[in-house]
Amino acid sequence: MLKADARAGRVLVVSLGSETSGDRRFALPAARVRAVAPVPSLTRVPGAPPALAGLANVRGAALPVL
């Protein structure tokens, strides 16, 4: 488990990956997180780098999903 330094403020720890690719953890500043939601259907972007899973329509805005 990741722990945050009290001087750094609150963080949201996100685990990304799968059983086959392994699990990676990222810490995001909690003050910058607007919402956490289930992944909606994604629209693939032709020619996009592998890190971009696609675009999600969230309340009318196209948001990149990594």
mmCIF file of the N, C-alpha and C atoms, coordinates in Angstrom:
data_MODEL
# 
_entry.id   MODEL 
# 
loop_
_atom_site.group_PDB 
_atom_site.id 
_atom_site.type_symbol 
_atom_site.label_atom_id 
_atom_site.label_alt_id 
_atom_site.label_comp_id 
_atom_site.label_asym_id 
_atom_site.label_entity_id 
_atom_site.label_seq_id 
_atom_site.pdbx_PDB_ins_code 
_atom_site.Cartn_x 
_atom_site.Cartn_y 
_atom_site.Cartn_z 
_atom_site.occupancy 
_atom_site.B_iso_or_equiv 
_atom_site.pdbx_formal_charge 
_atom_site.auth_seq_id 
_atom_site.auth_comp_id 
_atom_site.auth_asym_id 
_atom_site.auth_atom_id 
_atom_site.pdbx_PDB_model_num 
ATOM 1   N N  . MET A 1 1  ? 0.851   -1.183  0.000   1.00 0.00 ? 1  MET A N  1 
ATOM 2   C CA . MET A 1 1  ? 0.000   0.000   0.000   1.00 0.00 ? 1  MET A CA 1 
ATOM 3   C C  . MET A 1 1  ? 0.888   1.234   0.000   1.00 0.00 ? 1  MET A C  1 
ATOM 4   N N  . LEU A 1 2  ? 0.511   2.238   -0.745  1.00 0.00 ? 2  LEU A N  1 
ATOM 5   C CA . LEU A 1 2  ? 1.261   3.485   -0.799  1.00 0.00 ? 2  LEU A CA 1 
ATOM 6   C C  . LEU A 1 2  ? 0.775   4.411   0.296   1.00 0.00 ? 2  LEU A C  1 
ATOM 7   N N  . LYS A 1 3  ? 1.698   5.129   0.888   1.00 0.00 ? 3  LYS A N  1 
ATOM 8   C CA . LYS A 1 3  ? 1.334   6.109   1.908   1.00 0.00 ? 3  LYS A CA 1 
ATOM 9   C C  . LYS A 1 3  ? 1.816   7.481   1.459   1.00 0.00 ? 3  LYS A C  1 
ATOM 10  N N  . ALA A 1 4  ? 1.052   8.481   1.787   1.00 0.00 ? 4  ALA A N  1 
ATOM 11  C CA . ALA A 1 4  ? 1.401   9.847   1.407   1.00 0.00 ? 4  ALA A CA 1 
ATOM 12  C C  . ALA A 1 4  ? 2.064   10.553  2.576   1.00 0.00 ? 4  ALA A C  1 
ATOM 13  N N  . ASP A 1 5  ? 3.019   11.373  2.264   1.00 0.00 ? 5  ASP A N  1 
ATOM 14  C CA . ASP A 1 5  ? 3.651   12.227  3.263   1.00 0.00 ? 5  ASP A CA 1 
ATOM 15  C C  . ASP A 1 5  ? 2.624   13.278  3.674   1.00 0.00 ? 5  ASP A C  1 
ATOM 16  N N  . ALA A 1 6  ? 2.469   13.515  4.947   1.00 0.00 ? 6  ALA A N  1 
ATOM 17  C CA . ALA A 1 6  ? 1.472   14.473  5.436   1.00 0.00 ? 6  ALA A CA 1 
ATOM 18  C C  . ALA A 1 6  ? 1.683   15.861  4.843   1.00 0.00 ? 6  ALA A C  1 
ATOM 19  N N  . ARG A 1 7  ? 2.921   16.206  4.524   1.00 0.00 ? 7  ARG A N  1 
ATOM 20  C CA . ARG A 1 7  ? 3.193   17.527  3.944   1.00 0.00 ? 7  ARG A CA 1 
ATOM 21  C C  . ARG A 1 7  ? 2.713   17.622  2.504   1.00 0.00 ? 7  ARG A C  1 
ATOM 22  N N  . ALA A 1 8  ? 2.527   16.491  1.849   1.00 0.00 ? 8  ALA A N  1 
ATOM 23  C CA . ALA A 1 8  ? 2.143   16.496  0.441   1.00 0.00 ? 8  ALA A CA 1 
ATOM 24  C C  . ALA A 1 8  ? 0.641   16.666  0.246   1.00 0.00 ? 8  ALA A C  1 
ATOM 25  N N  . GLY A 1 9  ? -0.154  16.523  1.276   1.00 0.00 ? 9  GLY A N  1 
ATOM 26  C CA . GLY A 1 9  ? -1.603  16.611  1.140   1.00 0.00 ? 9  GLY A CA 1 
ATOM 27  C C  . GLY A 1 9  ? -2.208  15.249  0.868   1.00 0.00 ? 9  GLY A C  1 
ATOM 28  N N  . ARG A 1 10 ? -3.501  15.225  0.640   1.00 0.00 ? 10 ARG A N  1 
ATOM 29  C CA . ARG A 1 10 ? -4.208  13.963  0.399   1.00 0.00 ? 10 ARG A CA 1 
ATOM 30  C C  . ARG A 1 10 ? -4.045  13.529  -1.052  1.00 0.00 ? 10 ARG A C  1 
ATOM 31  N N  . VAL A 1 11 ? -3.949  12.208  -1.228  1.00 0.00 ? 11 VAL A N  1 
ATOM 32  C CA . VAL A 1 11 ? -3.829  11.663  -2.579  1.00 0.00 ? 11 VAL A CA 1 
ATOM 33  C C  . VAL A 1 11 ? -4.849  10.549  -2.771  1.00 0.00 ? 11 VAL A C  1 
ATOM 34  N N  . LEU A 1 12 ? -5.189  10.309  -4.021  1.00 0.00 ? 12 LEU A N  1 
ATOM 35  C CA . LEU A 1 12 ? -6.028  9.185   -4.416  1.00 0.00 ? 12 LEU A CA 1 
ATOM 36  C C  . LEU A 1 12 ? -5.106  8.200   -5.111  1.00 0.00 ? 12 LEU A C  1 
ATOM 37  N N  . VAL A 1 13 ? -5.029  6.973   -4.607  1.00 0.00 ? 13 VAL A N  1 
ATOM 38  C CA . VAL A 1 13 ? -4.167  5.955   -5.206  1.00 0.00 ? 13 VAL A CA 1 
ATOM 39  C C  . VAL A 1 13 ? -5.015  5.113   -6.146  1.00 0.00 ? 13 VAL A C  1 
ATOM 40  N N  . VAL A 1 14 ? -4.560  5.023   -7.405  1.00 0.00 ? 14 VAL A N  1 
ATOM 41  C CA . VAL A 1 14 ? -5.285  4.298   -8.438  1.00 0.00 ? 14 VAL A CA 1 
ATOM 42  C C  . VAL A 1 14 ? -4.425  3.139   -8.910  1.00 0.00 ? 14 VAL A C  1 
ATOM 43  N N  . SER A 1 15 ? -5.014  1.953   -8.984  1.00 0.00 ? 15 SER A N  1 
ATOM 44  C CA . SER A 1 15 ? -4.323  0.778   -9.516  1.00 0.00 ? 15 SER A CA 1 
ATOM 45  C C  . SER A 1 15 ? -4.818  0.531   -10.933 1.00 0.00 ? 15 SER A C  1 
ATOM 46  N N  . LEU A 1 16 ? -3.889  0.412   -11.870 1.00 0.00 ? 16 LEU A N  1 
ATOM 47  C CA . LEU A 1 16 ? -4.225  0.146   -13.266 1.00 0.00 ? 16 LEU A CA 1 
ATOM 48  C C  . LEU A 1 16 ? -3.505  -1.110  -13.711 1.00 0.00 ? 16 LEU A C  1 
ATOM 49  N N  . GLY A 1 17 ? -4.126  -1.858  -14.560 1.00 0.00 ? 17 GLY A N  1 
ATOM 50  C CA . GLY A 1 17 ? -3.496  -3.057  -15.088 1.00 0.00 ? 17 GLY A CA 1 
ATOM 51  C C  . GLY A 1 17 ? -4.454  -4.223  -15.086 1.00 0.00 ? 17 GLY A C  1 
ATOM 52  N N  . SER A 1 18 ? -3.881  -5.380  -15.340 1.00 0.00 ? 18 SER A N  1 
ATOM 53  C CA . SER A 1 18 ? -4.676  -6.602  -15.366 1.00 0.00 ? 18 SER A CA 1 
ATOM 54  C C  . SER A 1 18 ? -3.819  -7.745  -14.857 1.00 0.00 ? 18 SER A C  1 
ATOM 55  N N  . GLU A 1 19 ? -4.418  -8.913  -14.759 1.00 0.00 ? 19 GLU A N  1 
ATOM 56  C CA . GLU A 1 19 ? -3.670  -10.069 -14.282 1.00 0.00 ? 19 GLU A CA 1 
ATOM 57  C C  . GLU A 1 19 ? -2.510  -10.396 -15.209 1.00 0.00 ? 19 GLU A C  1 
ATOM 58  N N  . THR A 1 20 ? -2.674  -10.158 -16.511 1.00 0.00 ? 20 THR A N  1 
ATOM 59  C CA . THR A 1 20 ? -1.621  -10.506 -17.465 1.00 0.00 ? 20 THR A CA 1 
ATOM 60  C C  . THR A 1 20 ? -0.565  -9.413  -17.604 1.00 0.00 ? 20 THR A C  1 
ATOM 61  N N  . SER A 1 21 ? -0.963  -8.158  -17.480 1.00 0.00 ? 21 SER A N  1 
ATOM 62  C CA . SER A 1 21 ? 0.001   -7.069  -17.682 1.00 0.00 ? 21 SER A CA 1 
ATOM 63  C C  . SER A 1 21 ? 0.630   -6.580  -16.386 1.00 0.00 ? 21 SER A C  1 
ATOM 64  N N  . GLY A 1 22 ? 0.118   -7.040  -15.258 1.00 0.00 ? 22 GLY A N  1 
ATOM 65  C CA . GLY A 1 22 ? 0.650   -6.560  -13.984 1.00 0.00 ? 22 GLY A CA 1 
ATOM 66  C C  . GLY A 1 22 ? -0.124  -5.348  -13.512 1.00 0.00 ? 22 GLY A C  1 
ATOM 67  N N  . ASP A 1 23 ? 0.135   -4.973  -12.288 1.00 0.00 ? 23 ASP A N  1 
ATOM 68  C CA . ASP A 1 23 ? -0.602  -3.878  -11.668 1.00 0.00 ? 23 ASP A CA 1 
ATOM 69  C C  . ASP A 1 23 ? 0.348   -2.720  -11.425 1.00 0.00 ? 23 ASP A C  1 
ATOM 70  N N  . ARG A 1 24 ? -0.053  -1.518  -11.802 1.00 0.00 ? 24 ARG A N  1 
ATOM 71  C CA . ARG A 1 24 ? 0.749   -0.323  -11.550 1.00 0.00 ? 24 ARG A CA 1 
ATOM 72  C C  . ARG A 1 24 ? -0.083  0.621   -10.719 1.00 0.00 ? 24 ARG A C  1 
ATOM 73  N N  . ARG A 1 25 ? 0.555   1.306   -9.790  1.00 0.00 ? 25 ARG A N  1 
ATOM 74  C CA . ARG A 1 25 ? -0.160  2.249   -8.924  1.00 0.00 ? 25 ARG A CA 1 
ATOM 75  C C  . ARG A 1 25 ? 0.297   3.673   -9.198  1.00 0.00 ? 25 ARG A C  1 
ATOM 76  N N  . PHE A 1 26 ? -0.675  4.569   -9.170  1.00 0.00 ? 26 PHE A N  1 
ATOM 77  C CA . PHE A 1 26 ? -0.417  5.983   -9.389  1.00 0.00 ? 26 PHE A CA 1 
ATOM 78  C C  . PHE A 1 26 ? -1.086  6.769   -8.272  1.00 0.00 ? 26 PHE A C  1 
ATOM 79  N N  . ALA A 1 27 ? -0.440  7.818   -7.811  1.00 0.00 ? 27 ALA A N  1 
ATOM 80  C CA . ALA A 1 27 ? -1.009  8.691   -6.782  1.00 0.00 ? 27 ALA A CA 1 
ATOM 81  C C  . ALA A 1 27 ? -1.370  10.020  -7.434  1.00 0.00 ? 27 ALA A C  1 
ATOM 82  N N  . LEU A 1 28 ? -2.629  10.408  -7.290  1.00 0.00 ? 28 LEU A N  1 
ATOM 83  C CA . LEU A 1 28 ? -3.117  11.663  -7.855  1.00 0.00 ? 28 LEU A CA 1 
ATOM 84  C C  . LEU A 1 28 ? -3.478  12.608  -6.727  1.00 0.00 ? 28 LEU A C  1 
ATOM 85  N N  . PRO A 1 29 ? -3.173  13.908  -6.872  1.00 0.00 ? 29 PRO A N  1 
ATOM 86  C CA . PRO A 1 29 ? -3.579  14.856  -5.831  1.00 0.00 ? 29 PRO A CA 1 
ATOM 87  C C  . PRO A 1 29 ? -5.101  14.863  -5.709  1.00 0.00 ? 29 PRO A C  1 
ATOM 88  N N  . ALA A 1 30 ? -5.619  14.548  -4.545  1.00 0.00 ? 30 ALA A N  1 
ATOM 89  C CA . ALA A 1 30 ? -7.065  14.438  -4.344  1.00 0.00 ? 30 ALA A CA 1 
ATOM 90  C C  . ALA A 1 30 ? -7.791  15.739  -4.671  1.00 0.00 ? 30 ALA A C  1 
ATOM 91  N N  . ALA A 1 31 ? -7.157  16.859  -4.451  1.00 0.00 ? 31 ALA A N  1 
ATOM 92  C CA . ALA A 1 31 ? -7.789  18.150  -4.726  1.00 0.00 ? 31 ALA A CA 1 
ATOM 93  C C  . ALA A 1 31 ? -8.053  18.345  -6.219  1.00 0.00 ? 31 ALA A C  1 
ATOM 94  N N  . ARG A 1 32 ? -7.332  17.603  -7.075  1.00 0.00 ? 32 ARG A N  1 
ATOM 95  C CA . ARG A 1 32 ? -7.496  17.746  -8.523  1.00 0.00 ? 32 ARG A CA 1 
ATOM 96  C C  . ARG A 1 32 ? -8.487  16.738  -9.113  1.00 0.00 ? 32 ARG A C  1 
ATOM 97  N N  . VAL A 1 33 ? -8.937  15.772  -8.311  1.00 0.00 ? 33 VAL A N  1 
ATOM 98  C CA . VAL A 1 33 ? -9.862  14.746  -8.796  1.00 0.00 ? 33 VAL A CA 1 
ATOM 99  C C  . VAL A 1 33 ? -11.288 15.274  -8.691  1.00 0.00 ? 33 VAL A C  1 
ATOM 100 N N  . ARG A 1 34 ? -11.991 15.331  -9.825  1.00 0.00 ? 34 ARG A N  1 
ATOM 101 C CA . ARG A 1 34 ? -13.363 15.843  -9.837  1.00 0.00 ? 34 ARG A CA 1 
ATOM 102 C C  . ARG A 1 34 ? -14.379 14.750  -9.589  1.00 0.00 ? 34 ARG A C  1 
ATOM 103 N N  . ALA A 1 35 ? -14.097 13.541  -10.074 1.00 0.00 ? 35 ALA A N  1 
ATOM 104 C CA . ALA A 1 35 ? -15.057 12.448  -9.914  1.00 0.00 ? 35 ALA A CA 1 
ATOM 105 C C  . ALA A 1 35 ? -14.366 11.120  -10.166 1.00 0.00 ? 35 ALA A C  1 
ATOM 106 N N  . VAL A 1 36 ? -14.951 10.077  -9.623  1.00 0.00 ? 36 VAL A N  1 
ATOM 107 C CA . VAL A 1 36 ? -14.521 8.710   -9.901  1.00 0.00 ? 36 VAL A CA 1 
ATOM 108 C C  . VAL A 1 36 ? -15.768 7.973   -10.370 1.00 0.00 ? 36 VAL A C  1 
ATOM 109 N N  . ALA A 1 37 ? -15.683 7.357   -11.545 1.00 0.00 ? 37 ALA A N  1 
ATOM 110 C CA . ALA A 1 37 ? -16.862 6.716   -12.125 1.00 0.00 ? 37 ALA A CA 1 
ATOM 111 C C  . ALA A 1 37 ? -16.454 5.428   -12.829 1.00 0.00 ? 37 ALA A C  1 
ATOM 112 N N  . PRO A 1 38 ? -17.399 4.520   -13.025 1.00 0.00 ? 38 PRO A N  1 
ATOM 113 C CA . PRO A 1 38 ? -17.099 3.321   -13.808 1.00 0.00 ? 38 PRO A CA 1 
ATOM 114 C C  . PRO A 1 38 ? -16.759 3.716   -15.242 1.00 0.00 ? 38 PRO A C  1 
ATOM 115 N N  . VAL A 1 39 ? -15.978 2.899   -15.909 1.00 0.00 ? 39 VAL A N  1 
ATOM 116 C CA . VAL A 1 39 ? -15.570 3.206   -17.282 1.00 0.00 ? 39 VAL A CA 1 
ATOM 117 C C  . VAL A 1 39 ? -16.757 2.991   -18.218 1.00 0.00 ? 39 VAL A C  1 
ATOM 118 N N  . PRO A 1 40 ? -17.163 4.046   -18.941 1.00 0.00 ? 40 PRO A N  1 
ATOM 119 C CA . PRO A 1 40 ? -18.259 3.895   -19.913 1.00 0.00 ? 40 PRO A CA 1 
ATOM 120 C C  . PRO A 1 40 ? -17.724 3.235   -21.186 1.00 0.00 ? 40 PRO A C  1 
ATOM 121 N N  . SER A 1 41 ? -18.570 3.059   -22.172 1.00 0.00 ? 41 SER A N  1 
ATOM 122 C CA . SER A 1 41 ? -18.091 2.510   -23.443 1.00 0.00 ? 41 SER A CA 1 
ATOM 123 C C  . SER A 1 41 ? -17.085 3.487   -24.047 1.00 0.00 ? 41 SER A C  1 
ATOM 124 N N  . LEU A 1 42 ? -16.072 2.932   -24.692 1.00 0.00 ? 42 LEU A N  1 
ATOM 125 C CA . LEU A 1 42 ? -14.988 3.747   -25.245 1.00 0.00 ? 42 LEU A CA 1 
ATOM 126 C C  . LEU A 1 42 ? -15.045 3.759   -26.761 1.00 0.00 ? 42 LEU A C  1 
ATOM 127 N N  . THR A 1 43 ? -14.644 4.888   -27.344 1.00 0.00 ? 43 THR A N  1 
ATOM 128 C CA . THR A 1 43 ? -14.487 5.011   -28.783 1.00 0.00 ? 43 THR A CA 1 
ATOM 129 C C  . THR A 1 43 ? -12.999 4.978   -29.078 1.00 0.00 ? 43 THR A C  1 
ATOM 130 N N  . ARG A 1 44 ? -12.573 4.002   -29.863 1.00 0.00 ? 44 ARG A N  1 
ATOM 131 C CA . ARG A 1 44 ? -11.156 3.883   -30.208 1.00 0.00 ? 44 ARG A CA 1 
ATOM 132 C C  . ARG A 1 44 ? -10.746 5.035   -31.121 1.00 0.00 ? 44 ARG A C  1 
ATOM 133 N N  . VAL A 1 45 ? -9.486  5.449   -30.993 1.00 0.00 ? 45 VAL A N  1 
ATOM 134 C CA . VAL A 1 45 ? -8.949  6.532   -31.813 1.00 0.00 ? 45 VAL A CA 1 
ATOM 135 C C  . VAL A 1 45 ? -7.906  5.930   -32.748 1.00 0.00 ? 45 VAL A C  1 
ATOM 136 N N  . PRO A 1 46 ? -8.171  5.903   -34.067 1.00 0.00 ? 46 PRO A N  1 
ATOM 137 C CA . PRO A 1 46 ? -7.208  5.323   -35.008 1.00 0.00 ? 46 PRO A CA 1 
ATOM 138 C C  . PRO A 1 46 ? -5.857  6.037   -34.931 1.00 0.00 ? 46 PRO A C  1 
ATOM 139 N N  . GLY A 1 47 ? -4.786  5.263   -34.888 1.00 0.00 ? 47 GLY A N  1 
ATOM 140 C CA . GLY A 1 47 ? -3.440  5.828   -34.866 1.00 0.00 ? 47 GLY A CA 1 
ATOM 141 C C  . GLY A 1 47 ? -2.992  6.340   -33.513 1.00 0.00 ? 47 GLY A C  1 
ATOM 142 N N  . ALA A 1 48 ? -3.826  6.186   -32.491 1.00 0.00 ? 48 ALA A N  1 
ATOM 143 C CA . ALA A 1 48 ? -3.463  6.664   -31.144 1.00 0.00 ? 48 ALA A CA 1 
ATOM 144 C C  . ALA A 1 48 ? -2.406  5.747   -30.537 1.00 0.00 ? 48 ALA A C  1 
ATOM 145 N N  . PRO A 1 49 ? -1.589  6.279   -29.627 1.00 0.00 ? 49 PRO A N  1 
ATOM 146 C CA . PRO A 1 49 ? -0.594  5.435   -28.958 1.00 0.00 ? 49 PRO A CA 1 
ATOM 147 C C  . PRO A 1 49 ? -1.293  4.373   -28.102 1.00 0.00 ? 49 PRO A C  1 
ATOM 148 N N  . PRO A 1 50 ? -0.605  3.263   -27.829 1.00 0.00 ? 50 PRO A N  1 
ATOM 149 C CA . PRO A 1 50 ? -1.215  2.178   -27.049 1.00 0.00 ? 50 PRO A CA 1 
ATOM 150 C C  . PRO A 1 50 ? -1.712  2.605   -25.667 1.00 0.00 ? 50 PRO A C  1 
ATOM 151 N N  . ALA A 1 51 ? -1.137  3.642   -25.095 1.00 0.00 ? 51 ALA A N  1 
ATOM 152 C CA . ALA A 1 51 ? -1.547  4.090   -23.758 1.00 0.00 ? 51 ALA A CA 1 
ATOM 153 C C  . ALA A 1 51 ? -2.962  4.663   -23.756 1.00 0.00 ? 51 ALA A C  1 
ATOM 154 N N  . LEU A 1 52 ? -3.447  5.117   -24.904 1.00 0.00 ? 52 LEU A N  1 
ATOM 155 C CA . LEU A 1 52 ? -4.797  5.690   -24.984 1.00 0.00 ? 52 LEU A CA 1 
ATOM 156 C C  . LEU A 1 52 ? -5.792  4.577   -25.279 1.00 0.00 ? 52 LEU A C  1 
ATOM 157 N N  . ALA A 1 53 ? -6.587  4.208   -24.284 1.00 0.00 ? 53 ALA A N  1 
ATOM 158 C CA . ALA A 1 53 ? -7.587  3.146   -24.466 1.00 0.00 ? 53 ALA A CA 1 
ATOM 159 C C  . ALA A 1 53 ? -8.711  3.611   -25.380 1.00 0.00 ? 53 ALA A C  1 
ATOM 160 N N  . GLY A 1 54 ? -8.993  4.904   -25.361 1.00 0.00 ? 54 GLY A N  1 
ATOM 161 C CA . GLY A 1 54 ? -10.047 5.460   -26.199 1.00 0.00 ? 54 GLY A CA 1 
ATOM 162 C C  . GLY A 1 54 ? -10.621 6.722   -25.585 1.00 0.00 ? 54 GLY A C  1 
ATOM 163 N N  . LEU A 1 55 ? -11.725 7.191   -26.156 1.00 0.00 ? 55 LEU A N  1 
ATOM 164 C CA . LEU A 1 55 ? -12.410 8.381   -25.654 1.00 0.00 ? 55 LEU A CA 1 
ATOM 165 C C  . LEU A 1 55 ? -13.742 7.964   -25.040 1.00 0.00 ? 55 LEU A C  1 
ATOM 166 N N  . ALA A 1 56 ? -14.092 8.602   -23.935 1.00 0.00 ? 56 ALA A N  1 
ATOM 167 C CA . ALA A 1 56 ? -15.361 8.338   -23.264 1.00 0.00 ? 56 ALA A CA 1 
ATOM 168 C C  . ALA A 1 56 ? -16.209 9.598   -23.300 1.00 0.00 ? 56 ALA A C  1 
ATOM 169 N N  . ASN A 1 57 ? -17.494 9.428   -23.542 1.00 0.00 ? 57 ASN A N  1 
ATOM 170 C CA . ASN A 1 57 ? -18.432 10.543  -23.511 1.00 0.00 ? 57 ASN A CA 1 
ATOM 171 C C  . ASN A 1 57 ? -18.937 10.672  -22.077 1.00 0.00 ? 57 ASN A C  1 
ATOM 172 N N  . VAL A 1 58 ? -18.478 11.702  -21.390 1.00 0.00 ? 58 VAL A N  1 
ATOM 173 C CA . VAL A 1 58 ? -18.884 11.942  -20.005 1.00 0.00 ? 58 VAL A CA 1 
ATOM 174 C C  . VAL A 1 58 ? -19.602 13.285  -19.948 1.00 0.00 ? 58 VAL A C  1 
ATOM 175 N N  . ARG A 1 59 ? -20.902 13.240  -19.735 1.00 0.00 ? 59 ARG A N  1 
ATOM 176 C CA . ARG A 1 59 ? -21.741 14.440  -19.682 1.00 0.00 ? 59 ARG A CA 1 
ATOM 177 C C  . ARG A 1 59 ? -21.523 15.341  -20.901 1.00 0.00 ? 59 ARG A C  1 
ATOM 178 N N  . GLY A 1 60 ? -21.409 14.731  -22.077 1.00 0.00 ? 60 GLY A N  1 
ATOM 179 C CA . GLY A 1 60 ? -21.276 15.482  -23.315 1.00 0.00 ? 60 GLY A CA 1 
ATOM 180 C C  . GLY A 1 60 ? -19.866 15.883  -23.690 1.00 0.00 ? 60 GLY A C  1 
ATOM 181 N N  . ALA A 1 61 ? -18.882 15.559  -22.869 1.00 0.00 ? 61 ALA A N  1 
ATOM 182 C CA . ALA A 1 61 ? -17.486 15.899  -23.169 1.00 0.00 ? 61 ALA A CA 1 
ATOM 183 C C  . ALA A 1 61 ? -16.711 14.627  -23.511 1.00 0.00 ? 61 ALA A C  1 
ATOM 184 N N  . ALA A 1 62 ? -15.888 14.688  -24.549 1.00 0.00 ? 62 ALA A N  1 
ATOM 185 C CA . ALA A 1 62 ? -15.037 13.560  -24.926 1.00 0.00 ? 62 ALA A CA 1 
ATOM 186 C C  . ALA A 1 62 ? -13.776 13.603  -24.066 1.00 0.00 ? 62 ALA A C  1 
ATOM 187 N N  . LEU A 1 63 ? -13.634 12.620  -23.191 1.00 0.00 ? 63 LEU A N  1 
ATOM 188 C CA . LEU A 1 63 ? -12.488 12.578  -22.282 1.00 0.00 ? 63 LEU A CA 1 
ATOM 189 C C  . LEU A 1 63 ? -11.582 11.407  -22.626 1.00 0.00 ? 63 LEU A C  1 
ATOM 190 N N  . PRO A 1 64 ? -10.259 11.631  -22.648 1.00 0.00 ? 64 PRO A N  1 
ATOM 191 C CA . PRO A 1 64 ? -9.337  10.521  -22.925 1.00 0.00 ? 64 PRO A CA 1 
ATOM 192 C C  . PRO A 1 64 ? -9.288  9.557   -21.744 1.00 0.00 ? 64 PRO A C  1 
ATOM 193 N N  . VAL A 1 65 ? -9.230  8.263   -22.065 1.00 0.00 ? 65 VAL A N  1 
ATOM 194 C CA . VAL A 1 65 ? -9.107  7.222   -21.043 1.00 0.00 ? 65 VAL A CA 1 
ATOM 195 C C  . VAL A 1 65 ? -7.807  6.484   -21.304 1.00 0.00 ? 65 VAL A C  1 
ATOM 196 N N  . LEU A 1 66 ? -6.952  6.486   -20.296 1.00 0.00 ? 66 LEU A N  1 
ATOM 197 C CA . LEU A 1 66 ? -5.648  5.823   -20.430 1.00 0.00 ? 66 LEU A CA 1 
ATOM 198 C C  . LEU A 1 66 ? -5.718  4.415   -19.901 1.00 0.00 ? 66 LEU A C  1 
# 
